[in-house]
């Protein structure tokens, strides 16, 4: 292999490494989404109830498997919050 070919291959490898490094930096800089907490859901539900939406809140709780918020699995809080916002 000639020197020109070696230099070309080294540059190609270097460019590939830069792309990988850029991708890794971008991935680590993306903010992680925080999980919706029990308190956030409880507060949102309380506001809806105060605004006269008790029946809709009760229906949502049943939809997600409970008669009260503590009956509902925390993994469902994000979806529940989206539904609460639609009331």
C-alpha positions as protocol buffer text, in pm:
chain_id: "A"
residue {
  index: 1
  type: UNK
  ca { x: 0 y: 0 z: 0 }
}
residue {
  index: 2
  type: UNK
  ca { x: 133 y: 343 z: -91 }
}
residue {
  index: 3
  type: UNK
  ca { x: 178 y: 626 z: 152 }
}
residue {
  index: 4
  type: UNK
  ca { x: -104 y: 817 z: -17 }
}
residue {
  index: 5
  type: UNK
  ca { x: -343 y: 527 z: 39 }
}
residue {
  index: 6
  type: UNK
  ca { x: -235 y: 494 z: 403 }
}
residue {
  index: 7
  type: UNK
  ca { x: -290 y: 865 z: 464 }
}
residue {
  index: 8
  type: UNK
  ca { x: -632 y: 845 z: 299 }
}
residue {
  index: 9
  type: UNK
  ca { x: -732 y: 547 z: 517 }
}
residue {
  index: 10
  type: UNK
  ca { x: -609 y: 722 z: 833 }
}
residue {
  index: 11
  type: UNK
  ca { x: -814 y: 1030 z: 746 }
}
residue {
  index: 12
  type: UNK
  ca { x: -1119 y: 814 z: 683 }
}
residue {
  index: 13
  type: UNK
  ca { x: -1074 y: 643 z: 1021 }
}
residue {
  index: 14
  type: UNK
  ca { x: -1026 y: 980 z: 1189 }
}
residue {
  index: 15
  type: UNK
  ca { x: -1347 y: 1116 z: 1035 }
}
residue {
  index: 16
  type: UNK
  ca { x: -1536 y: 807 z: 1150 }
}
residue {
  index: 17
  type: UNK
  ca { x: -1402 y: 850 z: 1504 }
}
residue {
  index: 18
  type: UNK
  ca { x: -1508 y: 1215 z: 1507 }
}
residue {
  index: 19
  type: UNK
  ca { x: -1861 y: 1116 z: 1402 }
}
residue {
  index: 20
  type: UNK
  ca { x: -1877 y: 859 z: 1680 }
}
residue {
  index: 21
  type: UNK
  ca { x: -1746 y: 1109 z: 1936 }
}
residue {
  index: 22
  type: UNK
  ca { x: -1999 y: 1372 z: 1822 }
}
residue {
  index: 23
  type: UNK
  ca { x: -2284 y: 1122 z: 1850 }
}
residue {
  index: 24
  type: UNK
  ca { x: -2175 y: 1022 z: 2201 }
}
residue {
  index: 25
  type: UNK
  ca { x: -2153 y: 1386 z: 2311 }
}
residue {
  index: 26
  type: UNK
  ca { x: -2496 y: 1463 z: 2170 }
}
residue {
  index: 27
  type: UNK
  ca { x: -2648 y: 1159 z: 2340 }
}
residue {
  index: 28
  type: UNK
  ca { x: -2507 y: 1249 z: 2683 }
}
residue {
  index: 29
  type: UNK
  ca { x: -2618 y: 1612 z: 2650 }
}
residue {
  index: 30
  type: UNK
  ca { x: -2985 y: 1528 z: 2589 }
}
residue {
  index: 31
  type: UNK
  ca { x: -3181 y: 1588 z: 2909 }
}
residue {
  index: 32
  type: UNK
  ca { x: -3341 y: 1284 z: 3060 }
}
residue {
  index: 33
  type: UNK
  ca { x: -3713 y: 1301 z: 3114 }
}
residue {
  index: 34
  type: UNK
  ca { x: -3811 y: 1288 z: 3477 }
}
residue {
  index: 35
  type: UNK
  ca { x: -4087 y: 1053 z: 3582 }
}
residue {
  index: 36
  type: UNK
  ca { x: -4424 y: 1195 z: 3677 }
}
residue {
  index: 37
  type: UNK
  ca { x: -4463 y: 1180 z: 4055 }
}
residue {
  index: 38
  type: UNK
  ca { x: -4757 y: 1079 z: 4272 }
}
residue {
  index: 39
  type: UNK
  ca { x: -4774 y: 1435 z: 4405 }
}
residue {
  index: 40
  type: UNK
  ca { x: -4795 y: 1586 z: 4056 }
}
residue {
  index: 41
  type: UNK
  ca { x: -5079 y: 1355 z: 3957 }
}
residue {
  index: 42
  type: UNK
  ca { x: -5260 y: 1411 z: 4287 }
}
residue {
  index: 43
  type: UNK
  ca { x: -5235 y: 1788 z: 4241 }
}
residue {
  index: 44
  type: UNK
  ca { x: -5364 y: 1775 z: 3885 }
}
residue {
  index: 45
  type: UNK
  ca { x: -5654 y: 1551 z: 3988 }
}
residue {
  index: 46
  type: UNK
  ca { x: -5739 y: 1779 z: 4281 }
}
residue {
  index: 47
  type: UNK
  ca { x: -5759 y: 2081 z: 4049 }
}
residue {
  index: 48
  type: UNK
  ca { x: -5994 y: 1897 z: 3815 }
}
residue {
  index: 49
  type: UNK
  ca { x: -6215 y: 1795 z: 4107 }
}
residue {
  index: 50
  type: UNK
  ca { x: -6221 y: 2155 z: 4237 }
}
residue {
  index: 51
  type: UNK
  ca { x: -6334 y: 2265 z: 3891 }
}
residue {
  index: 52
  type: UNK
  ca { x: -6633 y: 2032 z: 3903 }
}
residue {
  index: 53
  type: UNK
  ca { x: -6493 y: 1735 z: 3711 }
}
residue {
  index: 54
  type: UNK
  ca { x: -6531 y: 1470 z: 3980 }
}
residue {
  index: 55
  type: UNK
  ca { x: -6703 y: 1219 z: 3753 }
}
residue {
  index: 56
  type: UNK
  ca { x: -6436 y: 1248 z: 3483 }
}
residue {
  index: 57
  type: UNK
  ca { x: -6162 y: 1204 z: 3744 }
}
residue {
  index: 58
  type: UNK
  ca { x: -6336 y: 897 z: 3886 }
}
residue {
  index: 59
  type: UNK
  ca { x: -6366 y: 752 z: 3533 }
}
residue {
  index: 60
  type: UNK
  ca { x: -5995 y: 810 z: 3467 }
}
residue {
  index: 61
  type: UNK
  ca { x: -5896 y: 642 z: 3792 }
}
residue {
  index: 62
  type: UNK
  ca { x: -6108 y: 341 z: 3700 }
}
residue {
  index: 63
  type: UNK
  ca { x: -5961 y: 340 z: 3349 }
}
residue {
  index: 64
  type: UNK
  ca { x: -5614 y: 306 z: 3499 }
}
residue {
  index: 65
  type: UNK
  ca { x: -5716 y: 36 z: 3745 }
}
residue {
  index: 66
  type: UNK
  ca { x: -5811 y: 196 z: 4072 }
}
residue {
  index: 67
  type: UNK
  ca { x: -6073 y: 363 z: 4284 }
}
residue {
  index: 68
  type: UNK
  ca { x: -5812 y: 605 z: 4417 }
}
residue {
  index: 69
  type: UNK
  ca { x: -5472 y: 724 z: 4298 }
}
residue {
  index: 70
  type: UNK
  ca { x: -5278 y: 504 z: 4538 }
}
residue {
  index: 71
  type: UNK
  ca { x: -5433 y: 200 z: 4366 }
}
residue {
  index: 72
  type: UNK
  ca { x: -5271 y: 293 z: 4035 }
}
residue {
  index: 73
  type: UNK
  ca { x: -4924 y: 173 z: 3937 }
}
residue {
  index: 74
  type: UNK
  ca { x: -4669 y: 455 z: 3907 }
}
residue {
  index: 75
  type: UNK
  ca { x: -4574 y: 338 z: 3558 }
}
residue {
  index: 76
  type: UNK
  ca { x: -4915 y: 462 z: 3441 }
}
residue {
  index: 77
  type: UNK
  ca { x: -4881 y: 815 z: 3583 }
}
residue {
  index: 78
  type: UNK
  ca { x: -4751 y: 972 z: 3262 }
}
residue {
  index: 79
  type: UNK
  ca { x: -5040 y: 841 z: 3054 }
}
residue {
  index: 80
  type: UNK
  ca { x: -5286 y: 934 z: 3329 }
}
residue {
  index: 81
  type: UNK
  ca { x: -5151 y: 1291 z: 3335 }
}
residue {
  index: 82
  type: UNK
  ca { x: -5203 y: 1323 z: 2960 }
}
residue {
  index: 83
  type: UNK
  ca { x: -5565 y: 1217 z: 3004 }
}
residue {
  index: 84
  type: UNK
  ca { x: -5611 y: 1454 z: 3299 }
}
residue {
  index: 85
  type: UNK
  ca { x: -5490 y: 1745 z: 3087 }
}
residue {
  index: 86
  type: UNK
  ca { x: -5762 y: 1667 z: 2831 }
}
residue {
  index: 87
  type: UNK
  ca { x: -6042 y: 1714 z: 3086 }
}
